[in-house]
Amino acid sequence: MLNKNNETWLIVGLGNPGREYEKTRHNAGFRAIDLLADQLGCKIDRMKYQGLYGQTTWGGKKLMLLKPQTFMNLSGRSVLQLSAYFNIPPQRIIVMFDDISLVPGRLRVRAEGSAGGHNGIKSIIAEVGSQAFPRVKIGVGAKPHPDFELADWVLSTFTAQEEKALANSLKWAGEAALAIIDHGVPEAANRYNGKS
């Protein structure tokens, strides 16, 4: 039987590189993984696999934290390169990203699923060749009206009130990712879906 403690897990935070994107809705994944890295005392500062990554341990397991530097639409390239090199199957790749169908301050943990219109997730599914990777969706709010251009919306910044709500969910996103590793997706979903 395989020693479960030899497992390597990959936690990915999605976003766009560059200062001008730092506080945008699309960069919720970057912000969540930065908070998690701080909490774990892990520096995400090695440039390889078309991304910035760091390595640490959690509960005896090896943990890789990755911020793809390809821009959102090509995130999958970075995820594929790192996961292939370290032999990490999709079931142990956890992706944290922005979700416009949830209000700021809310999270949704899912075991798998389609891209749901998210280009970063679309790219990961295409490159990795599987939808079966766990994800932590971070609410960033819906477009203010249907005619609003989606690209403009996800590249807009949060209001002060939204930022306040977001602060908690960014912290919880990292906790939820660790809960997936420790207890599995159903238990993590149970704890964090609907928490506000």
C-alpha positions as CSV (number, residue, x, y, z in Angstrom):
1,M,0.0,0.0,0.0
2,L,1.2,3.5,-0.8
3,N,2.3,5.7,2.0
4,K,-0.2,8.6,1.9
5,N,2.4,10.9,3.5
6,N,4.6,10.6,0.3
7,E,1.8,12.3,-1.7
8,T,2.6,15.6,-3.4
9,W,-0.2,18.1,-3.7
10,L,-0.4,21.2,-5.9
11,I,-2.3,24.3,-4.9
12,V,-2.7,26.8,-7.7
13,G,-3.9,30.4,-7.3
14,L,-5.1,31.9,-10.6
15,G,-4.5,35.5,-11.7
16,N,-2.7,37.8,-14.1
17,P,0.9,38.8,-13.5
18,G,1.7,42.6,-13.3
19,R,1.1,45.3,-10.8
20,E,-1.9,46.8,-12.8
21,Y,-3.8,43.5,-12.2
22,E,-3.0,43.0,-8.5
23,K,-6.3,44.2,-7.0
24,T,-8.7,43.1,-9.8
25,R,-11.5,40.6,-9.4
26,H,-9.6,38.1,-11.6
27,N,-6.7,38.0,-9.2
28,A,-8.6,36.7,-6.2
29,G,-6.7,33.4,-6.7
30,F,-3.3,35.1,-6.5
31,R,-4.3,36.9,-3.4
32,A,-5.6,33.8,-1.7
33,I,-2.5,31.8,-2.4
34,D,-0.3,34.7,-1.2
35,L,-2.1,34.6,2.2
36,L,-1.8,30.8,2.4
37,A,1.9,31.0,1.6
38,D,2.3,33.6,4.5
39,Q,0.4,31.3,6.8
40,L,2.6,28.3,5.9
41,G,5.8,30.3,5.9
42,C,6.4,29.4,2.3
43,K,8.0,31.8,-0.3
44,I,6.5,31.6,-3.8
45,D,9.6,33.0,-5.5
46,R,11.0,30.3,-7.8
47,M,10.5,30.9,-11.5
48,K,10.0,27.7,-13.4
49,Y,7.3,25.8,-15.3
50,Q,6.0,29.2,-16.6
51,G,5.1,30.1,-13.1
52,L,6.2,31.3,-9.7
53,Y,6.2,28.5,-7.2
54,G,7.2,27.5,-3.7
55,Q,7.5,24.2,-1.9
56,T,6.6,23.3,1.7
57,T,5.1,20.5,3.7
58,W,1.7,20.1,5.3
59,G,0.8,17.2,7.6
60,G,3.8,15.3,6.3
61,K,2.8,15.7,2.7
62,K,4.8,17.7,0.1
63,L,3.0,20.8,-1.0
64,M,3.6,22.9,-4.1
65,L,2.1,26.4,-4.3
66,L,1.9,27.9,-7.8
67,K,1.0,31.2,-9.4
68,P,1.1,30.7,-13.2
69,Q,2.8,33.7,-14.9
70,T,1.3,33.0,-18.4
71,F,-1.7,35.3,-18.0
72,M,-5.1,33.8,-17.1
73,N,-6.1,32.3,-20.5
74,L,-2.9,30.1,-20.6
75,S,-2.8,29.1,-17.0
76,G,-3.0,25.4,-17.9
77,R,0.4,25.4,-19.5
78,S,2.1,26.2,-16.2
79,V,-0.1,23.8,-14.2
80,L,0.6,20.9,-16.7
81,Q,4.4,21.5,-16.6
82,L,4.7,21.5,-12.9
83,S,2.2,18.6,-12.2
84,A,3.8,16.5,-14.9
85,Y,7.3,17.0,-13.5
86,F,6.3,16.2,-10.0
87,N,3.9,13.4,-11.1
88,I,0.8,15.0,-9.5
89,P,-2.5,13.6,-10.7
90,P,-5.5,15.9,-11.3
91,Q,-7.2,14.7,-8.1
92,R,-4.3,16.3,-6.1
93,I,-4.4,19.6,-8.0
94,I,-6.4,22.2,-6.1
95,V,-7.3,25.4,-8.0
96,M,-8.3,28.7,-6.2
97,F,-10.0,31.2,-8.5
98,D,-12.5,34.0,-8.9
99,D,-16.2,33.2,-9.4
100,I,-18.7,35.9,-10.6
101,S,-21.7,33.8,-9.6
102,L,-20.9,34.2,-5.9
103,V,-21.0,37.4,-3.9
104,P,-17.7,38.7,-2.4
105,G,-17.2,36.9,1.0
106,R,-18.6,33.6,-0.2
107,L,-16.7,30.4,-1.2
108,R,-17.7,27.2,-3.0
109,V,-15.6,24.0,-2.9
110,R,-16.2,21.6,-5.7
111,A,-14.6,18.2,-6.5
112,E,-14.7,18.7,-10.3
113,G,-16.8,20.2,-13.1
114,S,-16.8,22.2,-16.3
115,A,-15.0,25.5,-16.8
116,G,-18.3,27.4,-16.3
117,G,-17.0,30.1,-18.7
118,H,-13.8,30.8,-16.7
119,N,-10.8,30.9,-19.1
120,G,-8.2,29.9,-16.6
121,I,-10.1,26.8,-15.7
122,K,-10.8,26.1,-19.4
123,S,-7.1,26.2,-20.0
124,I,-6.3,23.8,-17.2
125,I,-8.9,21.3,-18.3
126,A,-7.6,21.5,-21.9
127,E,-3.9,21.1,-20.8
128,V,-4.3,18.5,-18.0
129,G,-6.9,16.6,-20.0
130,S,-9.3,16.2,-17.0
131,Q,-12.1,18.1,-15.2
132,A,-11.5,16.0,-12.1
133,F,-9.5,18.4,-10.0
134,P,-10.8,20.0,-6.8
135,R,-11.4,23.8,-6.8
136,V,-12.1,26.6,-4.4
137,K,-14.2,29.3,-6.0
138,I,-13.9,32.7,-4.5
139,G,-16.9,35.0,-4.9
140,V,-16.1,38.3,-6.7
141,G,-19.6,39.4,-7.5
142,A,-21.8,39.4,-10.7
143,K,-21.7,42.0,-13.5
144,P,-23.7,45.1,-12.5
145,H,-25.9,44.6,-15.6
146,P,-26.1,42.0,-18.5
147,D,-24.6,44.3,-21.1
148,F,-21.5,44.9,-19.1
149,E,-18.4,43.4,-20.9
150,L,-17.2,40.4,-18.8
151,A,-13.6,41.1,-19.5
152,D,-14.0,44.6,-18.2
153,W,-15.8,43.4,-15.1
154,V,-13.2,40.8,-14.0
155,L,-10.4,43.3,-14.6
156,S,-12.2,45.9,-12.4
157,T,-11.3,46.5,-8.8
158,F,-13.5,45.9,-5.7
159,T,-15.4,48.6,-3.8
160,A,-14.2,49.2,-0.2
161,Q,-17.3,47.3,1.1
162,E,-16.5,44.3,-1.2
163,E,-12.9,44.4,-0.1
164,K,-14.0,44.0,3.5
165,A,-16.2,41.0,2.6
166,L,-13.4,39.5,0.5
167,A,-10.8,39.6,3.2
168,N,-12.4,36.7,5.1
169,S,-13.0,34.6,2.0
170,L,-9.4,35.0,0.8
171,K,-8.2,33.6,4.1
172,W,-10.8,30.8,4.1
173,A,-9.9,29.8,0.6
174,G,-6.5,28.7,1.7
175,E,-8.0,27.0,4.8
176,A,-10.5,25.2,2.5
177,A,-7.6,24.0,0.3
178,L,-5.8,22.5,3.3
179,A,-9.1,21.0,4.5
180,I,-9.4,19.2,1.1
181,I,-6.0,17.7,1.6
182,D,-6.7,16.7,5.2
183,H,-10.4,15.6,5.1
184,G,-11.4,15.4,1.4
185,V,-13.7,17.5,-0.8
186,P,-17.1,16.7,0.8
187,E,-15.9,17.6,4.3
188,A,-14.2,20.8,3.1
189,A,-17.4,21.8,1.1
190,N,-19.5,21.1,4.2
191,R,-17.4,23.5,6.2
192,Y,-16.8,26.3,3.8
193,N,-19.7,26.4,1.2
194,G,-22.1,29.0,2.4
195,K,-19.8,30.3,5.1
196,S,-20.0,34.1,5.4
